[in-house]
Amino acid sequence: MALIVQKYGGTSVGSVERIQAVAQRVYKTVQAGNSLVVVVSAMGKTTDGLVKLANEISPNPNRREMDMLLSTGEQVTIALLSMALQELGQPAISMTGAQVGIVTEAEHSRARILHIETTRLSRHINEGKVVVVAGFQGTSSTGEMEITTLGRGGSDTSAVAIAAALRANFCEIYTDVPGILTTDPRLVAEAQLMDAITCDEMLELASLGAKVLHPRAVEIARNYGVPLVVRSSWTDQPGTWVTSAKPQGRSLINLEIARPVDAVEFDTDQAKVALLRVPDKPGVAARLFGEISRQKVDVDLIIQSVHEGNSNDIAFTVTTPILKRAEAVATAIAPALRSQSNPKFDEAEVMVEHNIAKVSIAGAGMIGRPGVAAKMFATLAEAGVNIQMISTSEVKVSCVVDANQCDRAVLALRTAFEIEVGEHTSTTLSNQGSRGAGESTCIDSPLPLRPSVTERSRSAAPLPNCPPVRGVALDLNQARLAIRQLPDRPGMAAKLFGLLAQHNISVDMIIQSQRCRVIDGVPRRDIAFTVSRIDGESAKKMLTQIAAELGWGEVVLDSAIAKVSIVGAGMVGQPGIAAKMFEALAQQEINIQMIATSEIKISCVVAQEQGVKALQAIHAAFELAGSEKFVVPA
């Protein structure tokens, strides 16, 4: 007998008829010999309706009272689904988050799960009942027993957390699409269904705006090795499996707030090439990295800073053995990038730095925790280590530093994040750039269409026949902040991002300009980063005040941006991937404002009105379209 956790979203339970259809599916699963816990969301647009009611009463409703209000939506669904199952002759019991034992932080509207008391839940399962659980909610760990909600995507998070706590065989997420697609089918109808995807790839896509799974749910699945499948509520198609390697032992106490960093990694075999003052116009990045690809130069990090006047800086890192080839390519192409509009404009300059190292923190507990990156920067500052480049992703934050400071940086980070040498995998990275040596890999689904009693492997087995790019995502909900003339010395990034963390503002892309100016004897650089659009104005106001006090330069906010990204573990060893992405944008006359990369992701910031066109062009360039058109039900 398999123990299965199923989750049904709001559209899946949006009417009496749909609730009855869910009951039939649940009943069939139980009749096949399985034990079942079902987690449900509020019906349809119930939550939106409740929020509207609250806003009619108060423009800024109390968060505790909002939790009391919003938690009622799921209670309607669990009672109705339990009744529907009982009408089919299936014993069932409905339970709120508090009754099921979901204990959270005492943070209203955005609580994280601490642990789940499974005694009562297990008793009902052993009695042969289907337990129908209200997703999205829990109860605080304080003696007051406050009702809390988990925030957006909370039902996904509830379901995977319950699966982890019960050590369920797998967790099924039922939604209004047939699985995980290569992009949003509302934007590209021919988006292709994936059979399987790794947790790391899914974390990136989910955090980039793919709404089929919430990043917190994927984070829990990755940390606890929960096999996860996304399926359509309307069909019996197999869906998409989200796979992860077998986890190292992790306590179920402090389930969502346990240590966010699992490893400190470093690579001393790196060098940096920067092109300063390249024209800020479509096609420049495509031309540069197209030539790099043709010369078979494997690139690791790629950084393009926010523009200054009519020019940009582009920097990339390579492994030391191919530095001369990379430098030759950059030097040869630099004269061709001279501005045509202004003959007096300085020619692009090539700057090479040999003695650098990349130091990274890695883990799946960094999502939505602005303090993690800030802690890394503060730790490096306290150790006297200056940061030259920054790269961020959902599972890793990397900093380029002087090679002679690498040992000091690694030791300080291991101490700060309590990582002992040899614990988990503290990896020395060698020739493992994001576009470095290796072959394209794909994860095959470890489970059949309808898994039965036996436990399957939780390990992810690579296959050589998968495309290097798995998905394309578009995020239209970001804003960009740039701070001009920030002093280039240890501690500046720590101070800046520490302030943002104190105000609970999460940062996505972080770009330091390569161009350095000496003003009043102090070397200064620009730094730009993206935040959620709703945080843009408040972040600008706070930083403008701080900048005036600390002598920083102007703070500039741009809310009219879009971020388009490609994700794929198979990008390793494929130097032409970045070039193909940039060329697809250039062909559509789309200017790239910023570039940031990690091992499995390349992101570009473009103008907001060009976001959808950018996504469609990139999706077509990588030939990700399938033969079937998907229509998302209303």
Secondary structure as GFF3:
##gff-version 3
##sequence-region A 1 634
A	DSSP	beta_strand	3	8	.	.	.	ID=ss1
A	DSSP	alpha_helix	16	31	.	.	.	ID=ss2
A	DSSP	beta_strand	35	40	.	.	.	ID=ss3
A	DSSP	alpha_helix	46	57	.	.	.	ID=ss4
A	DSSP	alpha_helix	63	87	.	.	.	ID=ss5
A	DSSP	beta_strand	92	95	.	.	.	ID=ss6
A	DSSP	alpha_helix	97	100	.	.	.	ID=ss7
A	DSSP	beta_strand	102	104	.	.	.	ID=ss8
A	DSSP	beta_strand	113	116	.	.	.	ID=ss9
A	DSSP	alpha_helix	119	126	.	.	.	ID=ss10
A	DSSP	beta_strand	130	134	.	.	.	ID=ss11
A	DSSP	beta_strand	137	140	.	.	.	ID=ss12
A	DSSP	beta_strand	147	149	.	.	.	ID=ss13
A	DSSP	alpha_helix	154	166	.	.	.	ID=ss14
A	DSSP	beta_strand	170	175	.	.	.	ID=ss15
A	DSSP	beta_strand	196	198	.	.	.	ID=ss16
A	DSSP	alpha_helix	199	207	.	.	.	ID=ss17
A	DSSP	alpha_helix	215	224	.	.	.	ID=ss18
A	DSSP	beta_strand	228	232	.	.	.	ID=ss19
A	DSSP	beta_strand	240	243	.	.	.	ID=ss20
A	DSSP	beta_strand	263	279	.	.	.	ID=ss21
A	DSSP	alpha_helix	284	294	.	.	.	ID=ss22
A	DSSP	beta_strand	302	304	.	.	.	ID=ss23
A	DSSP	beta_strand	311	319	.	.	.	ID=ss24
A	DSSP	three_ten_helix	320	322	.	.	.	ID=ss25
A	DSSP	alpha_helix	323	333	.	.	.	ID=ss26
A	DSSP	three_ten_helix	334	337	.	.	.	ID=ss27
A	DSSP	beta_strand	349	362	.	.	.	ID=ss28
A	DSSP	alpha_helix	370	382	.	.	.	ID=ss29
A	DSSP	beta_strand	389	392	.	.	.	ID=ss30
A	DSSP	beta_strand	396	402	.	.	.	ID=ss31
A	DSSP	three_ten_helix	403	405	.	.	.	ID=ss32
A	DSSP	alpha_helix	406	416	.	.	.	ID=ss33
A	DSSP	beta_strand	442	443	.	.	.	ID=ss34
A	DSSP	beta_strand	462	463	.	.	.	ID=ss35
A	DSSP	beta_strand	471	475	.	.	.	ID=ss36
A	DSSP	beta_strand	478	487	.	.	.	ID=ss37
A	DSSP	alpha_helix	492	502	.	.	.	ID=ss38
A	DSSP	beta_strand	507	512	.	.	.	ID=ss39
A	DSSP	beta_strand	517	519	.	.	.	ID=ss40
A	DSSP	beta_strand	522	532	.	.	.	ID=ss41
A	DSSP	alpha_helix	533	550	.	.	.	ID=ss42
A	DSSP	beta_strand	555	558	.	.	.	ID=ss43
A	DSSP	beta_strand	561	567	.	.	.	ID=ss44
A	DSSP	three_ten_helix	569	571	.	.	.	ID=ss45
A	DSSP	alpha_helix	576	587	.	.	.	ID=ss46
A	DSSP	beta_strand	594	598	.	.	.	ID=ss47
A	DSSP	beta_strand	601	607	.	.	.	ID=ss48
A	DSSP	three_ten_helix	608	610	.	.	.	ID=ss49
A	DSSP	alpha_helix	611	621	.	.	.	ID=ss50
###
